[in-house]
Amino acid sequence: MQRLIFNRDPPAMNQLPHFSSADTSRDFSIKEQSITAEQKSFLIQIAMLLGIPASSHAELVAPMAITGPSGLDCRLHLLDGHCSVFPEIVLPLSVNELMGPEVGQLLEIQRMLLIEFGWYLGVSAEGLLQLSSIAWIDEVHEIVKTLDLMNGIGIMAIQQLLDSAKATH
């Protein structure tokens, strides 16, 4: 199957609790979520804004991933029974690769992401760094804008961590 890729253009969000894909108390990779007609329409709108065929709307929901404009994997977690998602971006950097001063840099990036965007750095199910929203988003245009912004900020975070690693070695 061909990988879905979007190429498109900060966020009004509902404050609801969520769980990341790395959270062992909820296994998003196994649970098959049933999608309501309203959610299907919601996902089709998102797909259209991302430039993805409407028929591929179900592939937007985690654990499936699409490739963002920066080449990063993007996932949308759909709130059961609601038209709200929280986006996450998987960064191509293993947590096991960070040590010493890089950990301090990672924590500083984490602090800035929380303060400026309401996002956090976590660990994906694959053991890679993951950038996630701490809030559910229910506006289609805001979801697309957030995915784009997360892709750009994710690339900047990776570059900052790699630059920090080069400076210490």
DSSP file (Angstrom, degrees, kcal/mol; ACC not computed):
  #  RESIDUE AA STRUCTURE BP1 BP2  ACC     N-H-->O    O-->H-N    N-H-->O    O-->H-N    TCO  KAPPA ALPHA  PHI   PSI    X-CA   Y-CA   Z-CA
    1    1 A M              0   0    0      0, 0.0     2,-0.2     0, 0.0     0, 0.0   0.000 360.0 360.0 360.0 139.8    0.0    0.0    0.0
    2    2 A Q        -     0   0    0      1,-0.1     2,-0.2     0, 0.0     0, 0.0  -0.525 360.0-113.1 -77.0 141.0    1.3    3.5   -0.8
    3    3 A R        -     0   0    0     -2,-0.2     2,-0.3     1,-0.1    64,-0.1  -0.540  28.5-119.9 -75.9 134.5    2.0    5.8    2.1
    4    4 A L        -     0   0    0     62,-0.4    64,-3.3    -2,-0.2     2,-0.4  -0.584  32.7-172.6 -76.5 134.8   -0.3    8.8    2.4
    5    5 A I  B     -a   68   0A   0     -2,-0.3     2,-0.4    62,-0.2    64,-0.2  -0.990   5.9-164.8-129.9 134.9    1.6   12.1    2.2
    6    6 A F        -     0   0    0     62,-2.5     2,-0.3    -2,-0.4    46,-0.2  -0.910   8.4-171.9-118.5 152.9    0.2   15.6    2.8
    7    7 A N        +     0   0    0     44,-0.8     2,-0.2    -2,-0.4    62,-0.1  -0.805  34.3 133.3-139.6  94.6    1.7   19.0    1.9
    8    8 A R              0   0    0     -2,-0.3    43,-0.1   137,-0.1    -2,-0.0  -0.796 360.0 360.0-138.5 177.7   -0.3   21.9    3.4
    9    9 A D              0   0    0     -2,-0.2    42,-0.1   140,-0.0   141,-0.0   0.438 360.0 360.0 -65.1 360.0   -0.2   25.2    5.3
   10        !              0   0    0      0, 0.0     0, 0.0     0, 0.0     0, 0.0   0.000 360.0 360.0 360.0 360.0    0.0    0.0    0.0
   11   10 A P              0   0    0      0, 0.0     2,-0.1     0, 0.0   136,-0.0   0.000 360.0 360.0 360.0 176.3   -1.9   27.9   16.4
   12   11 A P        -     0   0    0      0, 0.0     2,-0.7     0, 0.0   132,-0.0  -0.357 360.0-151.3-125.6 130.8   -4.7   26.1   17.8
   13   12 A A        -     0   0    0     -2,-0.1   126,-0.5   127,-0.1   127,-0.4  -0.787  44.7-180.0 -79.9 116.5   -8.2   26.5   19.4
   14   13 A M        -     0   0    0     -2,-0.7     2,-0.4   124,-0.2   124,-0.2  -0.897  33.5-130.8-128.7 149.1   -8.4   23.4   21.5
   15   14 A N  B     -H  137   0B   0    122,-2.3   122,-1.4    -2,-0.3     2,-1.2  -0.823  30.0-127.1 -90.8 134.9  -10.8   21.7   23.9
   16   15 A Q        +     0   0    0     -2,-0.4   120,-0.1   120,-0.2   122,-0.0  -0.715  52.4 142.0 -87.5  96.7   -9.2   20.7   27.2
   17   16 A L        -     0   0    0     -2,-1.2   120,-0.2   118,-0.1    -2,-0.0  -0.950  54.3 -99.0-130.1 151.8   -9.9   17.0   27.5
   18   17 A P        +     0   0    0      0, 0.0     2,-0.3     0, 0.0   118,-0.1  -0.352  44.5 179.6 -68.0 151.8   -7.7   14.2   28.9
   19   18 A H        -     0   0    0    116,-0.1     2,-0.4    61,-0.0    61,-0.0  -0.938  21.8-134.5-145.6 170.5   -5.9   12.0   26.4
   20   19 A F        -     0   0    0     -2,-0.3     2,-0.1     4,-0.0    58,-0.0  -0.989  19.9-131.0-129.5 136.0   -3.5    9.1   26.3
   21   20 A S    >   -     0   0    0     -2,-0.4     3,-1.6     1,-0.1     6,-0.2  -0.392  28.0-110.3 -81.9 164.7   -0.5    8.8   24.1
   22   21 A S  T 3  S+     0   0    0      1,-0.3     8,-0.2    -2,-0.1     7,-0.2   0.691 120.0  59.2 -67.6 -16.7    0.3    5.7   22.0
   23   22 A A  T 3  S+     0   0    0    101,-0.2     2,-0.5     5,-0.1    -1,-0.3   0.552  78.5 109.0 -86.2  -8.1    3.1    4.9   24.4
   24   23 A D    X   -     0   0    0     -3,-1.6     3,-1.0     1,-0.2     5,-0.2  -0.574  59.0-156.9 -71.5 117.9    0.7    4.8   27.3
   25   24 A T  T 3  S+     0   0    0     -2,-0.5    -1,-0.2     1,-0.2     3,-0.1   0.654  84.8  70.5 -75.1 -13.9    0.5    1.1   28.3
   26   25 A S  T 3  S+     0   0    0      1,-0.2     2,-0.4     2,-0.0    -1,-0.2   0.711 107.6  36.0 -76.5 -17.6   -2.9    1.5   30.0
   27   26 A R  S <  S-     0   0    0     -3,-1.0     2,-0.9    -6,-0.2    -1,-0.2  -0.981  74.6-154.6-133.7 122.6   -4.5    2.0   26.5
   28   27 A D    >>  +     0   0    0     -2,-0.4     4,-2.1     1,-0.2     3,-0.8  -0.797  15.5 175.5-102.6  95.8   -3.3    0.1   23.5
   29   28 A F  T 34 S+     0   0    0     -2,-0.9    -1,-0.2     1,-0.2     5,-0.1   0.729  76.4  64.4 -69.8 -22.6   -4.1    2.1   20.4
   30   29 A S  T 34 S+     0   0    0     -8,-0.2    -1,-0.2     1,-0.1    -2,-0.1   0.743 113.9  29.5 -76.2 -20.6   -2.3   -0.4   18.2
   31   30 A I  T <4 S+     0   0    0     -3,-0.8     2,-0.2     2,-0.0    -2,-0.2   0.810  96.8  91.7-104.1 -41.2   -4.6   -3.2   19.0
   32   31 A K     <  -     0   0    0     -4,-2.1     2,-0.7     1,-0.1    -5,-0.0  -0.370  65.6-146.6 -63.5 123.4   -8.0   -1.6   19.7
   33   32 A E        -     0   0    0     -2,-0.2     2,-0.4     2,-0.0    -1,-0.1  -0.838  16.6-149.3 -92.1 114.0  -10.1   -1.3   16.6
   34   33 A Q        -     0   0    0     -2,-0.7     2,-0.4    -5,-0.1    28,-0.0  -0.695   5.8-135.8 -89.6 130.1  -12.1    1.9   17.0
   35   34 A S        -     0   0    0     -2,-0.4     2,-0.5     1,-0.0    47,-0.4  -0.702  19.7-143.1 -84.1 137.3  -15.5    2.1   15.4
   36   35 A I        -     0   0    0     -2,-0.4    45,-0.0    45,-0.1    23,-0.0  -0.873   8.5-138.3-106.4 126.7  -16.0    5.4   13.6
   37   36 A T     >  -     0   0    0     -2,-0.5     4,-2.5     1,-0.1     5,-0.1  -0.280  28.2-106.7 -74.9 166.4  -19.4    7.1   13.6
   38   37 A A  H  > S+     0   0    0      1,-0.2     4,-2.1     2,-0.2     5,-0.2   0.884 122.9  51.5 -60.6 -39.4  -21.0    8.7   10.6
   39   38 A E  H  > S+     0   0    0      2,-0.2     4,-2.1     1,-0.2    -1,-0.2   0.907 110.6  47.5 -65.4 -41.8  -20.2   12.1   12.1
   40   39 A Q  H  > S+     0   0    0      2,-0.2     4,-3.0     1,-0.2     5,-0.2   0.879 108.6  55.4 -66.1 -37.8  -16.6   11.2   12.7
   41   40 A K  H  X S+     0   0    0     -4,-2.5     4,-2.4     2,-0.2    -2,-0.2   0.938 109.4  46.2 -59.8 -46.9  -16.3    9.8    9.1
   42   41 A S  H  X S+     0   0    0     -4,-2.1     4,-2.1     2,-0.2    -1,-0.2   0.905 112.4  51.6 -60.4 -42.5  -17.5   13.2    7.7
   43   42 A F  H  X S+     0   0    0     -4,-2.1     4,-1.9     1,-0.2    -2,-0.2   0.926 111.6  46.2 -58.9 -48.5  -15.0   14.9   10.1
   44   43 A L  H  X S+     0   0    0     -4,-3.0     4,-2.8     1,-0.2    -2,-0.2   0.855 109.1  55.2 -66.6 -35.7  -12.1   12.7    8.9
   45   44 A I  H  X S+     0   0    0     -4,-2.4     4,-2.5    -5,-0.2    -1,-0.2   0.907 107.0  51.1 -63.2 -41.0  -13.1   13.2    5.3
   46   45 A Q  H  X S+     0   0    0     -4,-2.1     4,-2.0     2,-0.2    -2,-0.2   0.917 111.5  47.2 -61.5 -43.5  -12.9   17.0    5.8
   47   46 A I  H  X S+     0   0    0     -4,-1.9     4,-1.9     2,-0.2    -2,-0.2   0.939 111.4  51.2 -62.5 -46.6   -9.4   16.6    7.3
   48   47 A A  H  X>S+     0   0    0     -4,-2.8     5,-3.0     1,-0.2     4,-0.6   0.914 109.0  51.0 -57.7 -44.7   -8.3   14.4    4.5
   49   48 A M  H ><5S+     0   0    0     -4,-2.5     3,-0.9     1,-0.2    -1,-0.2   0.907 110.1  48.8 -62.2 -41.9   -9.5   16.8    1.9
   50   49 A L  H 3<5S+     0   0    0     -4,-2.0    -1,-0.2     1,-0.2    -2,-0.2   0.806 111.2  51.0 -67.1 -28.7   -7.6   19.7    3.5
   51   50 A L  H 3<5S-     0   0    0     -4,-1.9   -44,-0.8    -5,-0.2    -1,-0.2   0.538 117.4-114.0 -83.7  -6.8   -4.4   17.5    3.7
   52   51 A G  T <<5S+     0   0    0     -3,-0.9    -3,-0.2    -4,-0.6   -47,-0.1   0.757  72.9 135.1  79.2  24.2   -4.7   16.7    0.0
   53   52 A I      < -     0   0    0     -5,-3.0    -1,-0.3    -6,-0.2    -2,-0.1  -0.837  66.8 -93.9-104.7 141.9   -5.4   13.0    0.8
   54   53 A P    >   -     0   0    0      0, 0.0     3,-2.2     0, 0.0    -1,-0.1  -0.280  28.7-129.0 -55.8 136.7   -8.2   11.2   -1.0
   55   54 A A  G >  S+     0   0    0      1,-0.3     3,-1.7     2,-0.2     4,-0.1   0.823 107.7  65.7 -55.8 -32.8  -11.5   11.2    0.9
   56   55 A S  G 3  S+     0   0    0      1,-0.3     3,-0.3     2,-0.1    -1,-0.3   0.659  95.8  58.2 -65.9 -14.3  -11.7    7.4    0.6
   57   56 A S  G X   +     0   0    0     -3,-2.2     3,-1.6     1,-0.2    -1,-0.3   0.198  69.2 116.9 -97.9  14.8   -8.5    7.2    2.7
   58   57 A H  G X   +     0   0    0     -3,-1.7     3,-1.6     1,-0.3     4,-0.3   0.826  69.5  57.6 -55.2 -37.0  -10.1    9.0    5.7
   59   58 A A  G >  S+     0   0    0     -3,-0.3     3,-1.2     1,-0.3    -1,-0.3   0.758  94.6  67.2 -67.5 -23.1   -9.8    5.9    8.0
   60   59 A E  G <  S+     0   0    0     -3,-1.6    -1,-0.3     1,-0.2    -2,-0.2   0.529  86.5  70.3 -75.7  -4.5   -6.0    5.8    7.4
   61   60 A L  G <  S+     0   0    0     -3,-1.6    16,-1.1    -4,-0.3     2,-0.3   0.700  81.6  90.2 -79.6 -20.1   -5.7    9.1    9.3
   62   61 A V  B X  S-b   77   0A   0     -3,-1.2     3,-1.7    -4,-0.3    16,-0.2  -0.624  85.5 -77.6 -87.8 132.0   -6.5    7.5   12.6
   63   62 A A  T 3  S+     0   0    0     14,-2.9    16,-0.2    -2,-0.3     3,-0.1  -0.302 114.0  43.2 -57.3 142.6   -3.8    6.1   14.8
   64   63 A P  T 3  S+     0   0    0      0, 0.0    -1,-0.3     0, 0.0   -34,-0.1  -0.981 108.2  77.8 -87.3   0.0   -2.1    3.7   14.8
   65   64 A M  S <  S-     0   0    0     -3,-1.7    12,-0.4    -6,-0.2     2,-0.3  -0.310  70.0-156.1 -63.3 154.2   -1.9    4.5   11.1
   66   65 A A        -     0   0    0     10,-0.1   -62,-0.4    -3,-0.1     2,-0.3  -0.972  10.0-156.7-134.3 149.6    0.5    7.3   10.2
   67   66 A I  E     - C   0  75A   0      8,-2.5     8,-3.2    -2,-0.3     2,-0.6  -0.844  29.1-109.1-117.1 159.9    0.7    9.7    7.3
   68   67 A T  E     -aC   5  74A   0    -64,-3.3   -62,-2.5    -2,-0.3     6,-0.2  -0.805  34.1-145.7 -94.2 125.1    3.9   11.5    6.1
   69   68 A G    >   -     0   0    0      4,-3.3     3,-2.0    -2,-0.6   -62,-0.1  -0.164  33.6 -89.2 -81.2 178.0    3.9   15.2    6.8
   70   69 A P  T 3  S+     0   0    0      0, 0.0    -1,-0.1     0, 0.0   -63,-0.1   0.720 128.1  49.6 -63.6 -21.9    5.4   18.0    4.7
   71   70 A S  T 3  S-     0   0    0      2,-0.1     3,-0.1    78,-0.0   -64,-0.1   0.365 122.6-103.4 -96.4   4.2    8.7   17.6    6.5
   72   71 A G  S <  S+     0   0    0     -3,-2.0     2,-0.2     1,-0.3    -4,-0.0   0.513  78.6 135.1  88.0   4.9    8.8   13.9    6.0
   73   72 A L        -     0   0    0      1,-0.1    -4,-3.3    -5,-0.0    -1,-0.3  -0.614  62.3-106.6 -88.6 147.6    7.8   13.1    9.6
   74   73 A D  E     -CD  68  91A   0     17,-0.8    17,-2.5    -2,-0.2     2,-0.4  -0.546  37.4-162.5 -71.1 134.0    5.2   10.5   10.5
   75   74 A C  E     -CD  67  90A   0     -8,-3.2    -8,-2.5    -2,-0.3     2,-0.4  -0.955   8.1-174.6-121.3 138.5    1.9   12.1   11.7
   76   75 A R  E     - D   0  89A   0     13,-2.7    13,-2.2    -2,-0.4     2,-0.5  -0.970  12.7-153.9-130.8 148.2   -0.8   10.4   13.6
   77   76 A L  E     -bD  62  88A   0    -16,-1.1   -14,-2.9   -12,-0.4     2,-0.6  -0.987   8.9-153.0-120.3 122.9   -4.3   11.5   14.7
   78   77 A H  E     - D   0  87A   0      9,-2.1     9,-1.6    -2,-0.5     2,-0.5  -0.858  15.9-144.9 -94.5 124.3   -5.9   10.0   17.8
   79   78 A L  E     - D   0  86A   0     -2,-0.6     2,-0.4     7,-0.2     7,-0.2  -0.774  13.2-124.9 -94.7 126.7   -9.7   10.1   17.5
   80   79 A L    >   -     0   0    0      5,-2.8     3,-2.5    -2,-0.5     5,-0.3  -0.564  40.4 -99.8 -70.8 124.8  -11.6   10.6   20.7
   81   80 A D  T 3  S-     0   0    0     -2,-0.4    -1,-0.1     1,-0.3     3,-0.1  -0.196 101.1  -4.5 -49.7 122.6  -14.2    7.8   21.0
   82   81 A G  T 3  S+     0   0    0    -47,-0.4     2,-0.3     1,-0.2    -1,-0.3   0.501 118.3  92.6  74.5   5.1  -17.6    9.0   19.9
   83   82 A H  S <  S-     0   0    0     -3,-2.5     2,-1.1     2,-0.2    -1,-0.2  -0.883  79.3-120.6-129.8 159.5  -16.5   12.6   19.3
   84   83 A C  S    S+     0   0    0     -2,-0.3     2,-0.3    -3,-0.1    -3,-0.1  -0.558  77.4 106.6 -96.0  66.6  -15.2   14.7   16.4
   85   84 A S        -     0   0    0     -2,-1.1    -5,-2.8    -5,-0.3     2,-0.3  -0.994  42.6-178.3-142.9 143.3  -11.9   15.6   18.2
   86   85 A V  E     -DE  79 138A   0     52,-2.5    52,-3.7    -2,-0.3    -7,-0.2  -0.934  20.1-144.6-133.2 158.8   -8.4   14.5   17.7
   87   86 A F  E     -D   78   0A   0     -9,-1.6    -9,-2.1    -2,-0.3     2,-0.2  -0.993  26.2-141.9-122.3 127.9   -5.0   15.1   19.2
   88   87 A P  E     -D   77   0A   0      0, 0.0    46,-1.9     0, 0.0     2,-0.3  -0.471  17.7-174.5 -83.9 153.6   -2.2   15.1   16.7
   89   88 A E  E     -DF  76 133A   0    -13,-2.2   -13,-2.7    44,-0.2     2,-0.4  -0.992  12.1-152.7-144.9 150.3    1.2   13.7   17.3
   90   89 A I  E     -DF  75 132A   0     42,-2.9    42,-3.2    -2,-0.3     2,-0.6  -0.980  14.2-139.6-122.0 131.0    4.4   13.7   15.2
   91   90 A V  E     -DF  74 131A   0    -17,-2.5   -17,-0.8    -2,-0.4    40,-0.3  -0.823  16.7-148.6 -94.1 122.9    7.0   10.9   15.5
   92   91 A L  E     -     0   0A   0     38,-2.8     2,-2.6    -2,-0.6    38,-0.4  -0.738  19.1-122.6 -92.0 137.2   10.6   12.3   15.4
   93   92 A P  E    S+     0   0A   0      0, 0.0     2,-0.4     0, 0.0    -1,-0.1  -0.262  80.5 100.4 -78.2  57.0   13.3   10.1   13.8
   94   93 A L  E     -     0   0A   0     -2,-2.6    36,-2.7    36,-0.2     2,-0.2  -0.956  67.2-135.1-144.2 120.1   15.4   10.1   16.9
   95   94 A S  E >   - F   0 129A   0     -2,-0.4     3,-1.5    34,-0.2     4,-0.3  -0.483  14.3-133.0 -74.9 142.2   15.5    7.3   19.5
   96   95 A V  G >  S+     0   0    0     32,-1.7     3,-1.2     1,-0.3    -1,-0.1   0.782 106.7  65.6 -63.8 -25.1   15.4    8.2   23.1
   97   96 A N  G 3  S+     0   0    0     31,-0.4    -1,-0.3     1,-0.2    32,-0.1   0.644  90.7  64.9 -71.3 -14.2   18.3    5.8   23.6
   98   97 A E  G <  S+     0   0    0     -3,-1.5     2,-0.4     2,-0.0    -1,-0.2   0.590  86.0  87.7 -83.7 -10.3   20.5    8.1   21.5
   99   98 A L    <   +     0   0    0     -3,-1.2     2,-0.3    -4,-0.3    63,-0.0  -0.740  50.5 146.8 -95.8 135.7   20.4   10.9   24.0
  100   99 A M    >   -     0   0    0     -2,-0.4     3,-1.7     0, 0.0     4,-0.1  -0.984  48.6  -4.2-157.6 161.1   22.8   11.2   26.8
  101  100 A G  T >> S+     0   0    0     -2,-0.3     3,-1.6     1,-0.3     4,-0.9  -0.242 128.1   3.9  57.7-131.7   24.7   13.8   28.9
  102  101 A P  H 3> S+     0   0    0      0, 0.0     4,-2.0     0, 0.0    -1,-0.3   0.737 123.7  69.2 -60.3 -24.0   24.1   17.4   27.9
  103  102 A E  H <> S+     0   0    0     -3,-1.7     4,-2.5     1,-0.2    -2,-0.2   0.840  94.1  56.3 -64.3 -31.4   21.7   16.3   25.2
  104  103 A V  H <> S+     0   0    0     -3,-1.6     4,-2.3     2,-0.2    -1,-0.2   0.913 106.4  49.5 -66.4 -42.0   19.2   15.3   28.0
  105  104 A G  H  X S+     0   0    0     -4,-0.9     4,-1.9     2,-0.2    -2,-0.2   0.896 111.6  49.0 -61.4 -40.6   19.4   18.9   29.4
  106  105 A Q  H  X S+     0   0    0     -4,-2.0     4,-2.4     2,-0.2    -2,-0.2   0.901 109.1  53.0 -64.9 -41.5   18.8   20.3   25.9
  107  106 A L  H  X S+     0   0    0     -4,-2.5     4,-2.6     1,-0.2    -2,-0.2   0.914 108.8  49.3 -59.9 -44.0   15.8   17.9   25.5
  108  107 A L  H  X S+     0   0    0     -4,-2.3     4,-2.3     2,-0.2    -1,-0.2   0.867 110.0  51.2 -65.4 -36.3   14.3   19.1   28.8
  109  108 A E  H  X S+     0   0    0     -4,-1.9     4,-2.2     2,-0.2    -2,-0.2   0.907 110.7  48.2 -67.0 -41.0   14.8   22.8   27.7
  110  109 A I  H  X S+     0   0    0     -4,-2.4     4,-2.6     2,-0.2    -2,-0.2   0.922 110.6  52.6 -62.4 -43.4   13.0   22.0   24.4
  111  110 A Q  H  X S+     0   0    0     -4,-2.6     4,-2.3     1,-0.2    -2,-0.2   0.917 108.3  50.3 -57.1 -45.6   10.3   20.3   26.4
  112  111 A R  H  X S+     0   0    0     -4,-2.3     4,-2.3     1,-0.2    -1,-0.2   0.922 112.0  46.9 -59.9 -46.2    9.8   23.3   28.6
  113  112 A M  H  X S+     0   0    0     -4,-2.2     4,-2.9     1,-0.2     5,-0.4   0.897 111.0  51.7 -65.1 -41.1    9.5   25.7   25.6
  114  113 A L  H  X>S+     0   0    0     -4,-2.6     4,-2.1     1,-0.2     6,-1.4   0.903 111.6  47.0 -63.5 -41.5    7.1   23.4   23.8
  115  114 A L  H  X5S+     0   0    0     -4,-2.3     4,-0.7     4,-0.2    -2,-0.2   0.934 117.7  41.6 -64.9 -46.2    4.8   23.2   26.8
  116  115 A I  H  <5S+     0   0    0     -4,-2.3    -2,-0.2    -5,-0.2    -3,-0.2   0.939 124.2  34.2 -68.1 -47.8    4.9   27.0   27.4
  117  116 A E  H  <5S+     0   0    0     -4,-2.9    -3,-0.2    -5,-0.2    -2,-0.2   0.852 136.9   9.8 -80.4 -36.4    4.6   28.1   23.8
  118  117 A F  H  <5S-     0   0    0     -4,-2.1    -3,-0.2    -5,-0.4    -2,-0.1   0.579  88.9-115.4-124.3 -14.7    2.3   25.5   22.2
  119  118 A G  S  <<S+     0   0    0     -5,-1.2    16,-2.3    -4,-0.7     2,-0.3   0.865  74.6 127.0  73.5  35.1    0.8   23.2   24.8
  120  119 A W  E     -G  134   0A   0     -6,-1.4     2,-0.3    14,-0.2    -1,-0.3  -0.810  42.7-155.7-118.5 160.9    2.7   20.2   23.3
  121  120 A Y  E     -G  133   0A   0     12,-2.6    12,-2.7    -2,-0.3     2,-0.5  -0.973  17.0-123.3-136.7 155.7    5.0   17.7   25.0
  122  121 A L  E     +G  132   0A   0     -2,-0.3    10,-0.2    10,-0.2     2,-0.2  -0.843  44.6 152.5 -93.9 129.7    7.8   15.4   24.0
  123  122 A G  E     -G  131   0A   0      8,-3.0     8,-2.0    -2,-0.5     2,-0.5  -0.614  45.5 -84.5-136.4-162.5    7.2   11.8   24.8
  124  123 A V  E     -G  130   0A   0      6,-0.2     6,-0.2    -2,-0.2  -101,-0.2  -0.964  36.5-139.0-118.3 128.6    8.2    8.4   23.6
  125  124 A S    >   -     0   0    0      4,-3.5     3,-2.1    -2,-0.5     6,-0.1  -0.277  33.0-101.0 -77.0 168.4    6.3    6.7   20.8
  126  125 A A  T 3  S+     0   0    0      1,-0.3    -1,-0.1     2,-0.1  -103,-0.0   0.754 125.5  58.3 -59.4 -24.1    5.4    3.0   20.8
  127  126 A E  T 3  S-     0   0    0      2,-0.1    -1,-0.3     3,-0.0     3,-0.1   0.439 121.4-107.5 -86.5  -0.2    8.5    2.5   18.5
  128  127 A G  S <  S+     0   0    0     -3,-2.1   -32,-1.7     1,-0.3   -31,-0.4   0.616  80.4 125.1  84.2  12.7   10.9    4.0   21.1
  129  128 A L  E    S-F   95   0A   0    -34,-0.2    -4,-3.5   -33,-0.1    -1,-0.3  -0.656  71.7 -90.7-100.8 159.5   11.3    7.3   19.1
  130  129 A L  E     - G   0 124A   0    -36,-2.7   -38,-2.8   -38,-0.4     2,-0.4  -0.399  46.2-164.6 -63.7 147.3   10.7   10.8   20.4
  131  130 A Q  E     -FG  91 123A   0     -8,-2.0    -8,-3.0   -40,-0.3     2,-0.6  -0.999  15.9-146.6-140.9 134.3    7.2   12.0   19.7
  132  131 A L  E     +FG  90 122A   0    -42,-3.2   -42,-2.9    -2,-0.4     2,-0.3  -0.904  29.4 177.0-102.0 120.8    5.7   15.4   19.8
  133  132 A S  E     -FG  89 121A   0    -12,-2.7   -12,-2.6    -2,-0.6   -44,-0.2  -0.934  30.8-120.2-129.9 148.2    2.1   15.4   21.0
  134  133 A S  E     - G   0 120A   0    -46,-1.9   -14,-0.2    -2,-0.3   -15,-0.1  -0.570  14.0-147.1 -76.1 147.0   -0.6   17.9   21.7
  135  134 A I  S    S+     0   0    0    -16,-2.3     2,-0.3    -2,-0.2  -118,-0.1   0.398  79.6  57.0 -94.4   3.1   -1.9   17.9   25.3
  136  135 A A  S    S-     0   0    0    -17,-0.3     2,-0.3  -120,-0.1  -120,-0.2  -0.937  84.3-113.4-132.9 154.5   -5.3   18.9   24.2
  137  136 A W  B     -H   15   0B   0   -122,-1.4  -122,-2.3    -2,-0.3     2,-0.4  -0.640  28.7-150.2 -81.2 142.7   -8.0   17.6   21.8
  138  137 A I  B     +E   86   0A   0    -52,-3.7   -52,-2.5    -2,-0.3  -124,-0.2  -0.961  19.3 176.2-117.8 133.1   -8.7   19.7   18.8
  139  138 A D        +     0   0    0   -126,-0.5     2,-0.6    -2,-0.4    -1,-0.1   0.394  53.4  92.0-118.5   2.8  -12.1   19.7   17.2
  140  139 A E     >  -     0   0    0   -127,-0.4     4,-2.1     1,-0.1     3,-0.2  -0.890  65.9-146.4-100.9 122.5  -11.8   22.3   14.4
  141  140 A V  H  > S+     0   0    0     -2,-0.6     4,-1.9     1,-0.2     5,-0.2   0.894  97.7  47.9 -55.7 -47.9  -10.7   20.8   11.1
  142  141 A H  H  > S+     0   0    0      1,-0.2     4,-2.3     2,-0.2    -1,-0.2   0.874 110.8  52.3 -64.2 -36.1   -8.6   23.8    9.9
  143  142 A E  H  > S+     0   0    0      2,-0.2     4,-2.6    -3,-0.2    -1,-0.2   0.853 106.0  54.7 -68.2 -34.3   -6.9   24.0   13.3
  144  143 A I  H  X S+     0   0    0     -4,-2.1     4,-2.4     2,-0.2    -2,-0.2   0.941 110.6  44.9 -62.6 -47.2   -6.0   20.3   13.1
  145  144 A V  H  X S+     0   0    0     -4,-1.9     4,-2.2     2,-0.2    -2,-0.2   0.917 114.2  49.0 -64.8 -43.8   -4.3   20.8    9.7
  146  145 A K  H  X S+     0   0    0     -4,-2.3     4,-2.7     1,-0.2    -1,-0.2   0.903 111.2  50.8 -61.2 -41.2   -2.5   23.9   10.9
  147  146 A T  H  X S+     0   0    0     -4,-2.6     4,-3.1     2,-0.2    -2,-0.2   0.909 108.4  50.9 -65.3 -42.2   -1.3   22.1   14.0
  148  147 A L  H  X S+     0   0    0     -4,-2.4     4,-2.0     2,-0.2    -1,-0.2   0.921 112.7  47.0 -60.5 -43.2    0.1   19.2   12.0
  149  148 A D  H  X S+     0   0    0     -4,-2.2     4,-2.0     2,-0.2    -2,-0.2   0.939 114.4  46.1 -62.4 -47.3    2.0   21.6    9.7
  150  149 A L  H  X S+     0   0    0     -4,-2.7     4,-2.9     1,-0.2     5,-0.3   0.901 110.7  53.1 -63.9 -41.3    3.3   23.5   12.7
  151  150 A M  H  X S+     0   0    0     -4,-3.1     4,-2.6     1,-0.2    -1,-0.2   0.879 107.2  53.1 -61.8 -37.5    4.3   20.4   14.5
  152  151 A N  H  X S+     0   0    0     -4,-2.0     4,-2.0    -5,-0.2    -1,-0.2   0.948 112.9  42.9 -62.5 -47.9    6.2   19.2   11.5
  153  152 A G  H  X S+     0   0    0     -4,-2.0     4,-1.9     2,-0.2    -2,-0.2   0.933 117.7  44.4 -64.4 -47.0    8.2   22.4   11.3
  154  153 A I  H  X S+     0   0    0     -4,-2.9     4,-2.6     1,-0.2    -1,-0.2   0.871 110.8  56.4 -66.5 -36.8    8.8   22.6   15.0
  155  154 A G  H  X S+     0   0    0     -4,-2.6     4,-2.3    -5,-0.3    -1,-0.2   0.913 107.3  48.0 -60.6 -43.4    9.7   18.9   15.1
  156  155 A I  H  X S+     0   0    0     -4,-2.0     4,-2.4     1,-0.2    -1,-0.2   0.909 111.9  50.1 -63.4 -41.8   12.4   19.4   12.5
  157  156 A M  H  X S+     0   0    0     -4,-1.9     4,-2.4     2,-0.2    -2,-0.2   0.898 110.1  50.4 -63.6 -39.9   13.8   22.4   14.5
  158  157 A A  H  X S+     0   0    0     -4,-2.6     4,-2.3     2,-0.2    -2,-0.2   0.918 110.8  48.6 -64.2 -44.0   13.8   20.3   17.7
  159  158 A I  H  X S+     0   0    0     -4,-2.3     4,-2.7     1,-0.2     5,-0.2   0.933 111.9  49.5 -60.3 -45.9   15.7   17.5   16.0
  160  159 A Q  H  X S+     0   0    0     -4,-2.4     4,-2.6     1,-0.2    -2,-0.2   0.903 110.3  50.3 -61.6 -41.8   18.2   19.9   14.5
  161  160 A Q  H  X S+     0   0    0     -4,-2.4     4,-2.0     2,-0.2    -1,-0.2   0.909 112.3  47.1 -64.2 -41.5   18.8   21.5   17.9
  162  161 A L  H  X S+     0   0    0     -4,-2.3     4,-2.1     2,-0.2    -2,-0.2   0.902 113.6  47.6 -66.6 -40.9   19.3   18.1   19.6
  163  162 A L  H  X S+     0   0    0     -4,-2.7     4,-2.3     2,-0.2    -2,-0.2   0.891 111.5  50.5 -67.7 -38.8   21.7   17.0   16.9
  164  163 A D  H  X S+     0   0    0     -4,-2.6     4,-2.0    -5,-0.2    -1,-0.2   0.889 110.1  50.9 -64.1 -39.0   23.6   20.3   17.0
  165  164 A S  H  X S+     0   0    0     -4,-2.0     4,-1.3    -5,-0.2    -2,-0.2   0.895 109.8  50.2 -63.8 -41.0   23.9   19.9   20.8
  166  165 A A  H  X S+     0   0    0     -4,-2.1     4,-0.9     1,-0.2     3,-0.2   0.902 110.1  49.7 -64.8 -41.8   25.2   16.4   20.3
  167  166 A K  H >< S+     0   0    0     -4,-2.3     3,-0.5     1,-0.2    -1,-0.2   0.887 107.8  54.6 -64.3 -38.9   27.9   17.5   17.8
  168  167 A A  H 3< S+     0   0    0     -4,-2.0    -1,-0.2     1,-0.2    -2,-0.2   0.804 111.0  45.0 -66.6 -29.1   29.0   20.3   20.1
  169  168 A T  H 3<        0   0    0     -4,-1.3    -1,-0.2    -3,-0.2    -2,-0.2   0.593 360.0 360.0 -91.9 -11.0   29.7   17.9   23.0
  170  169 A H    <<        0   0    0     -4,-0.9    -2,-0.2    -3,-0.5    -1,-0.2   0.426 360.0 360.0-107.8 360.0   31.5   15.2   21.0
